[in-house]
Structures are given as C-alpha cells and as structure tokens.
Amino acid sequence: MRRKGSTFIQFRKRIPKDVIDKAGGVTMAIPVGDEVLHIVVGDKATEITGSLRTRDAREAKERQTVALAYLDSVWQSLREGPKRLTHKQIAALAGEAYNALVATFEDDPGSSETWKQIIQLHAKALSEDHDAREKWFGPTVDQTLAKHRLIIDNDSRTVLIDAVGVSLSLASVRLAQNAEGDYGPDTIAPRYPPLELPKETKTTKPLPNGSQTIIGLAEGWWREAKAAGRTVSTYDAYSRAARLLSEFVGHDDARAVTQDDIIAFKDHRLSQGVGLKTITGGDLPGIRQLYAWGMANRKVSHNPADGVKVAKVKKKRVRNPEFSDEEAGALLAHALHHKRTGKASEHLSNAKRWVPWLCAYTGARVGEMVQLRKQDLRAEAGIWIIKITPEAGTVKDAEFREVPLHQHLIEQGFPEFISKATDGYLFMKVFGDTEEAQRAAWRTTKNRVTDFAREVVTDPEVQPNHGWRHKFRTVAREAGVSRDISFSITGHDSKDEGDKYGTVTNKAKAAALAKYPRYELKPLENP
C-alpha cells in the first residue's frame, strides 16, 4: 500500500478489539529499517498506519514483518496490564535517556551557553509540580518506554519522570562540558545499570492434580515463617528467587526441577552480570530453604539446590569501606543545607535532611532510620533516646535496641523537629494500611536517600549509606569507645560470649557517645 502523495510503501494494522479501549494515548517506537517511527495512538484510532520508508517491495515485506511483531508485543503488554518497575529498572531507563541525549549531541554539542540555559530549564521543571515535570520530561519517558514495549503503572511513571528529569539534567551538564572541549571520562554513565526485564514465561500445560508449584513453596514457607517472626525482607528475597527460577525453567512445577536446572539457573544469573553476593547470599539460599521447608512438609521429595555452590572469588578492595572525612563532610553538608522545593514530598525532604546525620551519629542501617516514627523518640533521665524496633518495620534479627541522641543532633533541633511532626512515620508517606504498602514506602524512601547520597559520594567502591556503619566503628575506636558498647549502639552481633553477660545501659551508651567527636562543617562560601 502507498499513501497518496508518497512513493514509500505503507503498512496498516488494525488494533485488536480486546485492547482498543486501552490503546489510546500509548506512545509507540516502531522499528523501521535503521529508523524508529514514533506514533502516539489517538483516542478514537482503530488502526495503526505508517511509512516503511522504502520503495522496494521485498525490503518493505521484511520491514513490515518486524513492525507487526513489535505491534503484537505492544498488544500483549496492554493485555497484561501496567507493570510496576523496580528501582533498578527505573535507574536503567533513566540511564538510557542520559545516554541517548549525550550520544545525539556529543560530537557537535554547539554552544555551552545553550546547554547551561537548558540545565536551568530542567532545574525549574524539576522544582515544579508533577504536571510541569510530566509536560517537560514525559515525551522522553514515552519514547524510552516504547522502545521496550513497556506499559507501566502510575506510581512507576511518577518516579521515572523524576529520574529521567535528573538524568537529562546530568546529560546537559556533560554536553556543556563537551561544548567547552572537555571530553574526559564520563563518570555519570557507569552509574546506571543495564535494563533487565523478566523473561517471557513459556506457555506450559496445567500441572496435574496434587502438584506443588515453585511459587507455592514460597507462599507456604512464608505462612509459617511470618508467624515465627521472620522479616518481610527475607520473604521478598525468597519469593523473588522462586519467581526467577520459575521464569528460567519455563514452568512452575517444583517437583520437576532438577539439580541440573539449578546449576543452569546459577550460570544464567552469572551471565546476566548478577553479583556473586546476590547469588550466594540470596538466590541459592532462598531456593534451598524453600525446598527444605517443602521436604519437611511433604510437598516435595528432594532439594535440587543441595550441593550447588558458586566458586568464591574475593573481591578486590581498592579503598577502605567507610567514608573518607571529605566524603562524610560533603554528604552531611548536602543534608544540612537541603531545602524542600516546589511540591516535593515533605516526608522525603525531611529524610534527606535528617537521615544522613542520624546514620552518622548512630551507625544505624539506613533502612532502620527511614522507618522511624514519632513515638520512637523519648527523653528519659535527661537523655534523648531513639528506639529502633521491628514494630516500625525491618530490623535485622528482629531485635529492638535503643540509642541515645548525640548532642550535636540535639543542638541541630532533631527533638524539636519530632515534637512538631504528626503522628506516625517521620520520613515515609505510606499509602494504605497494609504491610505491603509500608514495605513499598520503605523501599522507595531508602532508595531516594541513597540517590541523594550518590549526588555527592560518587565513588562506586563505597556504599552511599552503609559507609556510615564502617565510619562509626572507625571513629568509635579512635575515641576509645569499648567494643561491646559500640556493638550495642550499631546493632552488631558480638561473637564473644562474655559480651552477652550484663546489659549495656542507655547511660553507658550516652557516656560513650559523649566521647564521639562531632562533625564540624565548613561554612558555605555563598550562603
């Protein structure tokens, strides 16, 4: 078919009836030869048409086959419904937007002043409400999603819009540098991970009566483990391992999984670039534990993960794991001077302001700090005390501990901040009253605080929040704080049997923290 007035051959594809109500407004990136045809489906559209950009009938047939396969995958995505993106997938898509903009202009970037103006426009858009960010960054998000035939839910889109806004701002900074002749190594691009999407699950026959599913093992284990006090984070890890295994083997029959399947799954995960720590500390132990539960409960007769191991390779360490004094000072200054802008989340702004400082003076895990509630701070015998408790969410080993506030936090006004806060979580906005809603808010806040830290702590060899736990222990040693008191503050488990006798009181911990030096920051040059 040729469109009137054009010599190029056209293609036409009717929108299937079962998805026609969902197709309106969807952006498509249809591959046509070496080009991509971007189309936004109209609300009343009944078919998709476009140019195949060739006059040759044989070439047109080949291109149409590719284009129609793309459309079929879009229809399938619409049938399956919107997907929720993981934090890593959002970062990967933002990285694609970064790389695309840089690749387009880096050879001939033009004037650096133009890019500096664009940077200001990006900053202005990011500081405004969601509608403004959607208008400014939405088209880039649509094109990026279309390339992967992704239909995502509203929550994922909101976070992705912000992430792409930041990545485009960073790309503009890079291009401004290029325009001034600076083509040094790009330190931003390596931060973004490659995009990993779940494999399409193979179509399989229904399982016979009495069969045990892989996913069912995870759910059965969790019903007992939850009652026994196991944490949701462990369930997340185990159920994820079960899902990945099921997707890899192409079925969900737990009894049909062999040791060879587990070995092949392990090798597949390694080929994807998944770290050894994730495989040896998450995937394999999770699968092994689920099958052990299944055997104990007569669900399965064997454990295919038994005996499957990964060769241990010691990671090269090129620096100390804690923050340097310069990194610690830069991050704390970044937090101290953070201001809420536009309609940014108040809870998240408070997290960026206080969580780095709390981690610095407690050595706590970032996840423990982001789930603090108003009722978790109290004054007792003249000492301000934070309670870190599994009642608020995830705490390793499900054990509570209490940590006195460092005097510097008191002087900065943390107790006053809490007194003015509303009841409930200080740093998380939870939408709903379910455990899943709390867990989602916890993950989002934790990840956003991590991103905030990465804005100033850019060395990939140091973890942006866990670095505080290492830093706290180092400084505590230098200050003469005894190991048992230091462990009691940070929540580390001592292997020394003698440390388990007696109680480390809040009075003892407060006296130890009084020895802990305060972080003195340099004043801003342009306040």
Stockholm file with secondary structure:
# STOCKHOLM 1.0

chainA/1-527         MRRKGSTFIQFRKRIPKDVIDKAGGVTMAIPVGDEVLHIVVGDKATEITGSLRTRDAREAKERQTVALAYLDSVWQSLREGPKRLTHKQIAALAGEAYNALVATFEDDPGSSETWKQIIQLHAKALSEDHDAREKWFGPTVDQTLAKHRLIIDNDSRTVLIDAVGVSLSLASVRLAQNAEGDYGPDTIAPRYPPLELPKETKTTKPLPNGSQTIIGLAEGWWREAKAAGRTVSTYDAYSRAARLLSEFVGHDDARAVTQDDIIAFKDHRLSQGVGLKTITGGDLPGIRQLYAWGMANRKVSHNPADGVKVAKVKKKRVRNPEFSDEEAGALLAHALHHKRTGKASEHLSNAKRWVPWLCAYTGARVGEMVQLRKQDLRAEAGIWIIKITPEAGTVKDAEFREVPLHQHLIEQGFPEFISKATDGYLFMKVFGDTEEAQRAAWRTTKNRVTDFAREVVTDPEVQPNHGWRHKFRTVAREAGVSRDISFSITGHDSKDEGDKYGTVTNKAKAAALAKYPRYELKPLENP
#=GR chainA/1-527 SS CBCTTCCSBEEEEECCTTTHHHHTTCEEEEEETTEEEEEECCTTCCEEEEECSCCCHHHHHHHHHHHHHHHHHHHHHHHHCCBCCCHHHHHHHHHHHHHHHHHHHSSSCCCHHHHHHHHHHHHHHHHSCHHHHHHHHHHHHHHHHHHTTCCBCHHHHHHHHHHHHHHHHHHHHHHHHHHTTCCCCCSSGGGSCCCCCCCCCCCCCCCCTTCCBHHHHHHHHHHHHHHTTCCHHHHHHHHHHHHHHHHHHTSCBGGGCCHHHHHHHHHHHHHTTCCHHHIIIIIHHHHHHHHHHHHHTTSCSCCTTTTCCCCCCCCCCCSCSSCCHHHHHHHHHHHHTCCCCTTCCHHHHHHHHHHHHHHHHHCCCHHHHHTCBGGGEEEETTEEEEEECTTTSCCGGGCCEEEECCHHHHHHTHHHHHHHSCSSBSSCCCCSSSHHHHHHHHHHHHHHHHHHHHTTCCCTTSCTTTHHHHHHHHHHHHTTCCHHHHHHHHTCCCCCGGGGSSCCCHHHHHHHHHHSCCCCCCCCSCC
#=GC SS_cons         CBCTTCCSBEEEEECCTTTHHHHTTCEEEEEETTEEEEEECCTTCCEEEEECSCCCHHHHHHHHHHHHHHHHHHHHHHHHCCBCCCHHHHHHHHHHHHHHHHHHHSSSCCCHHHHHHHHHHHHHHHHSCHHHHHHHHHHHHHHHHHHTTCCBCHHHHHHHHHHHHHHHHHHHHHHHHHHTTCCCCCSSGGGSCCCCCCCCCCCCCCCCTTCCBHHHHHHHHHHHHHHTTCCHHHHHHHHHHHHHHHHHHTSCBGGGCCHHHHHHHHHHHHHTTCCHHHIIIIIHHHHHHHHHHHHHTTSCSCCTTTTCCCCCCCCCCCSCSSCCHHHHHHHHHHHHTCCCCTTCCHHHHHHHHHHHHHHHHHCCCHHHHHTCBGGGEEEETTEEEEEECTTTSCCGGGCCEEEECCHHHHHHTHHHHHHHSCSSBSSCCCCSSSHHHHHHHHHHHHHHHHHHHHTTCCCTTSCTTTHHHHHHHHHHHHTTCCHHHHHHHHTCCCCCGGGGSSCCCHHHHHHHHHHSCCCCCCCCSCC
//
